[in-house]
């Protein structure tokens, strides 16, 4: 399989040096703040971004062991699930996706709230959050039904011993 | 900048051989169906996925010219915007993100509705859609305010002459 090559367009700064204690989902991570430092060469791409309340952040899960096709996610202590039926990080392609609240843009630095990434995570993309495109209502959420990520934090189970 | 390497975990089949006429957003693409063919080696990762109504599909925008840091998106004929303030495909890292409705899973083939990808698009990841993680209400949507992607289709403006 030919490889598909991307490169970091910036770096994500958060209070989290390691997985243990990190909120498992940005949507329920609360008000913990971080910054996204976009590299200067991409500055033009940020024009008009400050007018959005939420943004999608795509990033490289660079310190995750894996992949695990069958995984034991944080929210289900009893049963394993296929990795594509979970948001666990040990994915074949280690791409993270988090919606965060955009608090401000100053030059190429974005101040955001609701971070669930490790400090130093390589940034891949930013997309504006638009409810017409992104917000759906459904009760068909498989094994997540009746569970909540609110207040749940990670342990070291998915941590790599070296950078991926 | 060191490159970050991913590889396709499957291929997306849609009725669209070229950009012109493709819905510009999956969320408003309606009921056009496609299939996602996950490669056999990742079959285990699909366990329990059939119980979700919506899934996120991440893929490689492999036939898009670019990047364009300042871009003229489909929904604003009058003004250009920074690429990160748009969902336009001409991004520095050509990663597409679409929520689609999962109609069924048969072996490693997923039948989905609401496709906005070109036929043959390389699949990077699948994540389950969970409203607690993904659905937010906001009116702060910048230049998208007062516009809708419903019924809007693409032209060839972002098309590459060769595969990226």
Interface residues (C-beta under 8 A of the other chain):
Chain A: X1 X2 X3 X4 X5 X6 X7 X8 X9 X25 X26 X27 X28 X38 X42 X44 X45 X46 X47 X48 X49 X51 X52 X53 X54 X55 X56 X58 X60 X62 X69 X70 X81 X82 X83 X84 X85 X86 X87 X91 X92 X93 X94 X95 X97 X99 X122 X124 X125 X126 X127 X128 X129 X130 X131 X132 X133 X134 X135 X136 X137 X138 X139 X140 X141 X142 X143 X144 X148 X149 X150
Chain B: X1 X2 X3 X4 X5 X6 X7 X8 X9 X25 X26 X27 X28 X38 X42 X44 X45 X46 X47 X48 X49 X51 X52 X53 X54 X55 X56 X58 X60 X62 X67 X69 X70 X81 X82 X83 X84 X85 X86 X87 X91 X92 X93 X94 X95 X97 X99 X122 X124 X125 X126 X127 X128 X129 X130 X131 X132 X133 X134 X135 X136 X137 X138 X139 X140 X141 X142 X143 X144 X148 X149 X150
